[in-house]
């Protein structure tokens, strides 16, 4: 089949494995020495060196077909059902559930939380795209306020200056801390119970002392969040419910 050209570094491809069509993203790099397979919310991604033939790659994927199909099915099974954006649907918030109440009309503040009810005023209450947009904007506002508060609390406990914090929209991780001491936290954490939020905050702030996951790092986490192991396991088990894969 020849050698791949260098014209396109990223390609949308498809192969039949075990009787089913499997689309995948092909990424080629001059720096890579080996072929790597990754499966996430976007499906299968193949990372490979430039000079690998299409025939060789197809053979390789055929050999890995059982693993690929199994992992794709496992990933799909963890996905929660698609959200139905309509009146009366429940949405997760701080480990509990809110009832979405759609109101027809216009208000200066489109969203209002009253107990377990999240009221949303719209000119067209059947516009699911607008409903989703407004709810997600509300989620992000709540996340920013809540996460800033929790970061300030745990920075105080660790006796470190308040770091710069930004919201993240990552699909596969809850947070990160870079070498400049900047914290990024996933806005989807606002769906989780407060103790799970606090674990992620404590985890990322501990990286201000240890930029690794060494025993010293976990000792720092335990110093301000002793129950981290239990809460970490709970967060892992429920991540898909909050939209993380």
Secondary structure by P-SEA (a helix, b strand, c coil): cccccccccccccccccccbbbbbbbbbbccccbbbbbbccccbbbbbcccccaaaaaaaaaaaaaaaaaaaaaaaaaccccccccccbbbbcccbbbbbbbbccccccccccccccbbbbbccccaaaaaaaaaaaaaaaaaaaaaaaaaaaaaaaacccccbbbbbbcccccccccccbbbbbbcccccccaaaaaaaaaaaaaaaccccccaaaaaaaaacccaaaaaaaaaaacccccccc
